[in-house]
Amino acid sequence: MKHNAVVLGGSVAGLLAAAALAPRYDTIEIIERDILPAGPQARRGAPQGRHVHAMLPRGLQAIEGLLPGITERLEAAGGMRGDVLGNARWHLNGRTLRRRDIGLAAITASRALIEATIRAAVRELPNVTITDGHDIVGFATGRAVRITGRHGQGSRVVPATLVVDATGRGSRMPQWLAALGGAAAPRDEVLIDVRYASRVFEGDLLGDALVVVTARYPGQRRSSVMQRLEGGRVLVTLAGVHGERPPGDPAGFAAYADTLAVADTAKVIAEGRPVGDAVPFHFPAYVRHRYDQAELPPGVVVIGDAACAFNPVYGQGMSVAAMSAELLREDDDPRRFHAGQARLQDAPWTLAVGADLALDGAPPTGPAAMVRALQLAAVEDADLAEAFIRVTSLVDPPSALGAPWIAQRLQARQRPPEEQTTA
C-alpha cells in the first residue's frame, strides 16, 4: 500500500478517482470547495447540474467496476435503467433510428441524484474522507497541497504521495504550473458557443422511452434532449450553437421547440405540467489539455473535465471520467496514466469535433459523409442503428464503423431497388 493520495474536487470525476485509488493507498482525502449536500441537491460547483446528463453504457460499466452494486443503488434511489437503443428515441437528421434492444444498459436520472448516490458509496470506503468547504490554494513545498477553509477553519498543508486534479473546467492547473516555473500543457480548443435552456415537466410524457434525442445536423443548429427523472418528471433541455439562444420564457421555450425537425419535444412541452422556471447555461468552447505532452510536478494526475472538457451536448463527460478512473485504478503512474487517458479521449473527442465541424451546412465529405449515410440508412436498418449507437455509447471505437459489412450494407442500399438483396 502507498501512503496517501489527495483528490482535488468532489464531483463525479473526483469521487470515482478516489474509488479507483482506494485499494492501493492507505488514505485518500477528497478536498471540495462546496459544502456538499446530504442528498441529491443541485450545487454551485456543478453549474451544468440542472441540465440533461447522460450516463452512457460504457461509463456505467466502468462505474460498476469501481463501485460494485452502484447500478442497483441508482435504481433504488429513483434512477431508471433501460436499453440505450430499445428504450430511447434517436432523431438524427430529422429521422428516427430503428429501435431494438441491443443489450447495452444506460441509466437516466438527474445529475444531482447520480452524484449523491456515487458520493454515498464512496463515503462508505473506510480509507476515504471528504473535506468540503475548502478552497485549494495551490501546490506547497514538496509534494503537498495548501488548502484553506471557506468558513473560518484556517489553512493547512496536505502532504500527498499522489495529487489528483479533478476540479473540472475551472481547473487552475495551468496557473499552478506557471507559478512553479513550468510550461503550460498544449491544448486543443473548439469554439462552439453552446447555449442551453432546461425546464422540468411532470406527467407521463415520453411513452416507452427513457430518453429522446433530437440532434442538430448540417443546416440545423437547434437540438433537444429529453430524459425521464426520478419522481415522475421529465427534463427538457433545448440547445443551440453558433448564435442560437433558446429562450427561457414559457412562450419562447415552446416556440423554439416548434422549430425542431421532429415534433416530440414540442408535444411534451405542450402536454406537460411545468415545474419551476427554465434554467440557462452557456458553454463557449470545449478544451482538451494535453497533459500527456506536458511536464507536471512528480506525483500529479489530472482527470475528468480538468483534463478534457467535452462539448456537453454529446453527454460524454461523466462516462469518460469514469473510464479514466478505471484506467487510474490499473496504473497510477502519472506519465503512463496521461498517455493512456489521451488514447482514451481520442475517440469521443474525434466524434464530437467531426460532428461540430459539419455544422456549417456544407455537404459532408470523407468519414463524415459515411457516418451521415449510415445514420440515414439506420432509420430502416436496425443492424446499422446498433453499430452507430455502440460507437456513440463509447463501447466500440469509431473504427468499428469501417467494418466491411457496413460498407457492403451501405453500397447495397445505394443500388436500384430491383438490384438490392434483403439485408
N, C-alpha and C positions, 0 to 999 in steps of 0.2 A: 504494500500500500504506500502511496505517496502521501506527503504531509497534508497540505491544504490547497484548495482552489477557491478563488473568488470570482463570482459571476456578476458582472455589472449589468443590471436590468432584470426586472422580474416579470416581464411579459412572456409570451409563449416561447420565444426562442431561448430566453434565459432559463426558464423553468425546465425546458427539455434538455438544455446543456447541462444543468445540474443533475438531472436524472441520468444522463449519459455518463457523467463523471463519478457518480456515487459509488459504483463498485470498485473503483481503484484509488480513491482518495479518502483519507481519514475524515476530513471535514470539508464541506462546501458551504460557503456563505454567499447568499444572493443579496446584493445591495440594490434597492429600488427607491427611486425618488418619491413616488406617490405613497400615500398611506393606502395600503391595499384593502379593499373591501372584504368583508367576511363571506359574501356570497356573490352571485352574478350581477354586478352593477357596472355601469359604464364609468370610466375614469379618465382624467385629463391626459395621462400619459399614453393613452391609446386613442388618438383623435379620430381614427377611422372606425372605432368600435361600434358606432351606431349604424354602420352600413353593412351591406351584404358581405359575408365571409364564406369562403369555401374551404372545406377540408377534403382535398382530393384523395382518391383511393390510395395512392402511393404514400401520401402523407399520413393517412390513418394507419396504414400498415406499419410505418416507422414508429409512430407514437405507441401503438400497441406493443411493439417490441421493446420500447423503452419503459413503458408503464403498463405491464400486462393487466388486462381487465378494464382498460380505460374506455373501450367502446361500450361495454355494458354499463359503466358508470355514467357515461354521457346519455345513454338511453334512459337510465333510471332517473336522471335529472331532468328529462324532458326533451332531449335531442331525439331526432328521428333518423333511422338508418334505412337506406334504400339503395337500389342498383343505380349506378351512375348513368346508364342509358335507359334501362327499363322504367325507372321512376323519375325520369327527367324529360322535359321537352326542350330540344335544342333547335332553335330557329336560326339558321345560318343562311346568309344571302337571301333572306326573306322567305326561306322554305324550311320545312321541318324534317330533321333526320328521322329515318326509320327507327322505331323503338323496339328493343327487346332486352331481356336480362342477359348480361354478359359476365356475371359473377364477380363484379367489382363493386364493393360496398363503399358508400360515402355517407357522411354524417351531415345533417343540416341542423343548425342551432345558432343562437346569437353568439357573437364574439364573446360577450360577457360570460355566457354560460360555459363555452368551451374553455376559456381561460380560467374561470373559477374552478372547474372540475379538474383540470390539469394541476392547478395550484394546490388544491386539496390533496391530490395524490402525491405530489412532491413533498408537501409538508409532513407526510407520513414516513418519509425516508429518514431513518434515525440519524444520519450524519449530515443532513441538510438543514440549514437555518436561513430564515429570511429576515433581513434587516431593512425595514421600509422607512419612509420619511427621511431619507438621507440623500444629499447631493454627492456626486462623485467629482472631486476637485481635480484629480489627475494622478499621474504617477509620482510616487515619493522616491527617495533614495533607495536604490536596490530594487528588488522585485517586490514592490509593495504599492498599494493604492491609498491615497488620502481621501477620506470621506468626512462630511460634516453634516450634523443633524439640522433639519429644517425647522425644528421646534424646540430649540434650546438644549439639545443633547450634547453640544460641543463637537469637536473634531477628533479624529484618531487615524492612525496609520494601520492598515490591514496588510500584513505580510502574506505572500502567496507563493506557492510553487508554480501555480498556473493562474493567469488572469484571462478571463473570457469577456470580451466586449460584446454584449447583446443589448445595447442601448438604442437600437433601432435607427431610423432615418436621421435622427438628430445626433448621432454619434459624434463625439469630439475627438475621436482617434486622430484625424488629420492634424488638429491643433496640438494634441498631446505629443505627437511625433515631432512637430515643428519645435515645440518647447524643449525637446530633448536633442535638438540639432539634427534630426533625421529628415529625409526627403519624404514628401507625400507619395502615397501609392498612386500609380497610374490609374486613371478611371475612364470608364465609358459612360456617356450620357446621351439620352434620347429625350428631346423636348416633345411633350405630348399634350400638356395643358388639359388634363382630365378634370372635369368638374362633375360632382355628384349632387343629387338631392334624394334623400331617402325618407320614406314615411311608412309607418306600421298601420296595418288594417286588420280588423277582426272579421272572421267569417270563414266558411268552408269554400275557399276561393280557387284552389288550384286543381280540383278534381283528384286524379290519382297520382299527380306529380308532386314531388318534394321540391323541385327546383325547375324554374322556367327561365331559359336564357334567350334573349332576343339580341343577337350580336350585331355590331356595326360591320360594315364591309365597304369596299371601294365605292365612293359616291354617297355613302350614308354614314354620317359621323355621330349618329344618336343610337343609343342602345339601352337595354334594361336587363336587370336580373331580379327575379322574384324567388324567395325561398320561404318555406314554412319555418316558423319559430315555435319554441315551446309556448304553451299556453293558448293554443288555438289561434295563433296570429300569423300573418304573412307580412314579410318585409319587402317593400318595393323600392329598388334603387334605380333611378333614372340617371344616365350618364351621357356626357358629351365631350368631345375632344376638339382641339384646334378652334376655339372660339364659340363652340356650342355651350350654352349655360342652362341647365334645367332649372326652371323657376321653382320656388318653394311655396308660393301661394296656391290654395286648392285649385282654382280655375286654371292657372298656368301649368300646374303639375299635370292635371288631366289633359290639357290641350297638347302638351309636349308628348305625352304617351300616345295621343291620337296620331302623331306623325310617324310612329314606328312602323316598320314594314309588316308586322303581324299584330293582330288586334288583341292578343291575350292580355297585355298589360293594361290597356285602356279598359277592358272589361272588368278586371279585378278592381281598378280604381273606382269605376262606376258602381260596382255592386258591394264593395267592402265598406265597413264602418271604420272611419279613420280614428287612430289613437294618437293624439298629440300632433304637433306640427312637423313639417318636413325639416330635415337637418341637412345643411350643406357641407361640402368637403371639396377641397381643391388640391390637386397633385400636379405641380408644374412639369416635373421631369422624373424619369427613373434613372438610377445611377448604379453602376457596378464598380466598386473599388477593387482593384487587382492586388489584393494583399499577397497573392501568390508571387508577385513580382516586386515586392517591397521588402525593405529591411526593417523588421519590427524588433523591439526590445526582446530579450530572451524570455521565453515563457508567456508569450501573449498570443491569444487567438481572437479573431473577430468572426462573428457568426450572425446569421439572420439578416435583417434589413440593414444592420450596421455595415455589413459586407456588400450586400446587393439588394437594393430596394426596387422590386419589380413593379411594373405597371399594375396597379391593383385591380384593374378591370378583369384580368385573367385569373385571379384567385389563386396565385401560385405561392404567395408569401409564407403562410403557415406551413404548407406542405414541404417547401424547400427547406425551411428552418428545421423541420422535423428530420428530413433526410440528412441535413448537415449534422444534427445532433447524433444521429445514428452513426455517421462517419466518425465523429469525435469519440464515441464510445469505443470504436475499434482502434483508433490511433490518435493520441493527444499530442504528438509531436507537432509543434506549430508549422514547421516548413512542410512536412508531409500532409498535414491536415489542410493547409491552404491550397496546396496543389490539387488534392482530391476534391475539395469544395469547388474549386474553379472548374474542374471537369464536370462536376455535378450540376453547376449552374449553367453550363453551356447550352443544354437542351432547352430549358424554359426560357432563357434569355433569347435564344435564336427564334423560338416560336413567337414570342411577344414582339421582338423587333421586326421580324418579317411581316407580321400582320399589320403593325403600325405604319411601316413604310409604304404599305399598299393603300393607305387611306386617301391619297390624293386623287383617286379615281382613274388613274392611268391603267390601261389593261395590264394585268399581271403577266409576268414572263417567268421562265425558268421554273424553279421549285414552287414559287407562289402560284403559278398558273396550274401546276399539277394538283396542288392542295385544293384550289378552288374547284377544279374539275372533280376531284374526289368528293368534296362536300356536296356538290350538286348531284352527283351520282348516288351518294349515300341517302338521298331523300327516298329512293326506292330500293336500295341495296343495303340490307342490314349488316352484311359482312364488311362492307366498306365503312359503314357507320361505326361499327365496333372497332375497326382498325384505327380510325381517326380519333375516337374517344379514348382509346388506350394510350395514344400518344399525348393528348391534351391532359390526361389524368396522370402523366409522368410515369406510367407503368412501363411503356415501351419508348425507346428513343425515336427521334424524328426519322432516323434512317430506316425504321421499320416500314415507313410509307413508300420506300423504294423497292419493296419486295416484288419479285417478278409477277406474282399472281395479281397484285393490284394493278400493275401496268397492263397486264393482259385483260383484266376486267374493264378497265377504262377504255382501252382500244376497242374492245368488243362493243361497247356502248356507243362508240362513235360511228360504227358501221351502219348502213341502212337496216331497218328492222328485219327485212327478209333474209339478211345475212347474219343476224345475231343468233347466238345459241342461248339457251336458257342458262342463267347463272346458277 
